[in-house]
Amino acid sequence: MRMRTISTRTPRALAPEVPFLLPPLDVAKIAGHGFTALDPVDWGESRSLAVGTGTGTDSGTDSGSARIDITALPAAHSETPEIAEVLGKGNGYWLRFTDGDWSRSIYWTGDTFGTPPVLEAVAAMGRPDLMIAHLGGVGATGALGKISMGAEDLMPFVAAIQPKQILPIHHTTYDLFLEPIAALVALNGEGAMGLDVLASGSTLWLD
């Protein structure tokens, strides 16, 4: 996930002390908009949040039974290494929610493709209960080439990590999204994937 650009309305809508977890590359940009509680998280680093207390801690610190552990994972903004280097390091995130013996995991891909380093990092985390995937086929007609997945890119990614459910986001809303979500729905055919496509304002509940 990248935050190199930010709407001019966002700094007015959010308090400057709202906490951010973000890639190290984006700290200066976001700080320039007046935000002060910035916590850069590089690939492989983790943070933990005790649910209900609002207290964040470094990974491994016991701060209650109900908690969210967040680990930054590699995100490759292009399948071409030279272009990915130009675009800079972004993050995906693995979120594990636990409360006693109960546990669920979410893999939020960020702007990435399923490159070998990404797949290796995700596989080390286990099988996600939910994959939140960035789609839209952004840049397919531009000079840099495609810089976000389309449906054809997601299918082998899903086959490799086997998420129980998939929630596609980063599609349809803006003109830069060139591939409609209908392309993924069509590829899913008879519903081989556990695919959830939400209308604006809808809520997805995980069992």
RADAUR-V254698 format. One record per backbone hydrogen bond with DSSP energy under -1.0 kcal/mol. NH is the residue of the N-H (numbers start at 0). CO is the residue of the C=O. Records with the same first field share a line. If there is no record, write none. Layout:
BEGIN
NH: CO  CO
END
This chain:
BEGIN
12: 8
13: 9
17: 14
19: 36
21: 38
25: 22
26: 23
29: 25
30: 26
31: 27
32: 29
33: 30
34: 29
35: 15
37: 35
38: 19
40: 21
43: 71
44: 41
46: 69
47: 56
48: 67
49: 54
50: 65
52: 49
53: 49
56: 47
58: 45
60: 57
66: 97
67: 48
68: 95
69: 46
70: 93
71: 44
72: 91
83: 79
84: 80
85: 81
86: 82
87: 83
90: 0
91: 72
92: 107
93: 70
94: 105
95: 68
96: 103
97: 66
98: 101
101: 98
103: 96
105: 94
106: 129
107: 92
108: 131
111: 109
114: 112
118: 114
119: 115
120: 116
121: 117
122: 118
123: 119
124: 121
128: 104
129: 104
130: 164
131: 106
132: 166
134: 168
136: 148
139: 136
141: 138
146: 137
153: 149
154: 150
157: 153
158: 154
159: 155
160: 156
161: 157
163: 127
165: 193
166: 130
168: 132
172: 170
176: 173
177: 135
178: 135
182: 179
184: 180
185: 181
186: 182
187: 183
188: 185
190: 187
191: 187
194: 192
195: 165
201: 198
END
